[in-house]
């Protein structure tokens, strides 16, 4: 039988792939150790990337649902309250659909730090969340609160319960409704009060933290120009600090890209450090493998055929490792709420986030992880296999 | 199968050359092998038998000297050409069999056919055919660990024959098997010779000498005698076989 006739019309590469699968199954321990090493390296990376993407997506949603302009006053380069008298002026600017005052602050409620947002009840965006129990705030009603479900759970609050906010002595609020926020990272510890109540709690009567402007489509530039004009008319009595939707979106994106970038960079270092470790791991059982390669060469295998088997093995190891890492990353997020990793992307959440950590598993990080794995296993195994295959078979079998 | 002719000239093989642990396994061996013959490479342990047949089998390269196969200098071949040679012309039976552990007998036998692109069914059929010929039809699915020494050797022989080689090389084939298996082995070698296969067998077992057409006597890495045992005239001898080794020491 000659080589050419045997190869005619048949599938040597398919045979080599099948042989690689057999080798993986035959050397279960070696395969398991390589896959475990890959899983250990990849799982935190995929978890982090999924959380980063989830937070980014929620932020984008929040920005999309939010106002077109956020106007506060500027004091020493920082946001400062803006007097409510500007509300009517802003509402008169051509193109402005609505001008809504908002008070935002933080306070402890039942020993838990909550974000308190005061808005006219009719202005609470419908996309902010869904009412789980009770009802929304009523226009004109006072001392009512709508509480995020996670905060209610941790604070032991239910519809009909009363609570106090320590910084607002003497005021008691009634929980009229529990809501599930659409954007969990912002909404979990949220309490909605009426604008008047929130202003009273934070001592901001006659002022708002910011005024939200909702603009008719196509009027953004005109409104921005009008705000600049207003600034000039005020002649230094107030400095307006305006942020539009695009700017907020840019800030958010830049922040998350930076964080994801830092994390990826840290991981690139970790991957680099993992290479020698994986060299050791994938060289695990190397003397046995070297002898086998010698046998294959002695029985007529070409070096490139041996290397092709090793390549398929590495590819399959990487695919198995990456798939397993993906499953574990999902478990990490959905069963353990991204503990230890989420705090890198969501500040001040502590060890375990009190709300479901948002996550999105996109193909790109998985593909990156898979490629990293392929590179790692190839570096670990191809070189050593090549060394075994390049020497005379007798030497490899010795 | 037409067999193959070897011309070995001044072949030396030194391990760990240039170190204090240098070992001269072969020293200036010159000899010729003829197609369709059984050549027994005979000598005590450490005489260089395995080294010489490894060189003949293209499993190793000499430190110096040349080996021609059918007129081509195989010592000048690059590794891909040597691999082609091993695939298409040579079958090797190792002393310790070198079967892949944990792999069923039929897969061990058909393993050299994998990179040739032969489909699994055809490979299995070819392996079954060979294993049945060696009375191992009932052991197709057994890995080497579940086979006796003799059975493992028969699997190794089947593997060496799976590509229909012109040259079969066996290293100490009787060292790990019992008498009954030895008889079977001798019958197999005789049958192969009858089909025109050129055989090289290294051994220190006198029983195999009776089988030989020619015996190369090695001692201390030197060829000390070429003993022609066959009375039949040699085909196309081109000057006939040397009665004494060309480069080796006189007996």
Interface residues (C-beta under 8 A of the other chain):
Chain A: X1 X2 X3 X6 X7 X8 X10 X11 X12 X15 X16 X18 X19 X22 X26 X291 X292 X294 X295 X296 X297 X298 X299 X300 X301 X302 X303 X305 X390 X392 X393 X394 X395 X397
Chain B: X54 X57 X59 X60 X61 X79 X80 X83 X84 X86 X87 X88 X90 X92 X94 X98 X100 X102 X103 X107 X111 X112 X113 X114 X115 X116 X117 X118 X119 X120 X159 X163 X164
